[in-house]
Amino acid sequence: MTVGIIMGSKSDWPTMTHAAQMLDSLGVKYETKVVSAHRTPHLLADYAESAKDRGIKVIIAGAGGAAHLPGMAAAFTSLPVLGVPVQSKALSGQDSLLSIVQMPKGIAVGTLAIGNAGAANAGLLAAQILATHDETIMANVEKFRAEQTQTILDNPDPAE
Ligand SMILES: Nc1c(C(=O)O)ncn1[C@@H]1O[C@H](COP(=O)(O)O)[C@@H](O)[C@H]1O
């Protein structure tokens, strides 16, 4: 497994599945796990501290509300961590976004957009990071982008 997709709760899966689907479509192997900085703090420490030795290259962490998971995962590992703000019911994910994005200088989290688009783009960005050292993944990323462009060029009329 080269990407670790973690999330604060099983309830985040409908969002985080979009990261998994993107990685599937780009031929990137990943693992998925519920890990919470709040509810399972020792599991988070174990997960993030052991990730590099287990062959993980990028961690995608999705969480909603007071979303401390991505930042705490980044605190426990030097691997790149991509944060996905899950769209919360109470504040539509604004809380998740601000919790994840405002990291103090010195510990980095790459924050994506709120919700499904952010999760999909986290998968895409993880693949692009891996692609810098993997020609097959780079070819898959370039094919995905070319097909996306061609689909739009082939369907220019929005009313059709
Ligand atoms: N933000 C966090 C963390 C964390 O940051 O450690 N752990 C769980 N959660 C979030 O709580 C929300 C509600 O969770 P439940 O649906 O289980 O009550 C989820 O979006 C989860 O990511």
The ligand as a Gaussian input file, in Angstrom:
#p B3LYP/6-31G(d) Opt

LIG

0 1
 N      -12.745000      15.498000      13.541000
 C      -12.838000      14.283000      14.059000
 C      -11.832000      13.564000      14.711000
 C      -10.442000      14.027000      14.883000
 O      -10.074000      15.100000      14.348000
 O       -9.683000      13.312000      15.542000
 N      -12.339000      12.391000      15.093000
 C      -13.601000      12.331000      14.679000
 N      -13.919000      13.489000      14.068000
 C      -15.123000      13.834000      13.331000
 O      -16.323000      13.814000      14.012000
 C      -17.340000      13.829000      13.021000
 C      -18.582000      13.169000      13.561000
 O      -18.300000      11.828000      13.826000
 P      -19.510000      10.798000      14.179000
 O      -20.375000      10.748000      12.928000
 O      -18.825000       9.481000      14.446000
 O      -20.210000      11.358000      15.370000
 C      -16.760000      13.122000      11.786000
 O      -16.806000      13.973000      10.651000
 C      -15.334000      12.844000      12.215000
 O      -14.367000      13.067000      11.195000

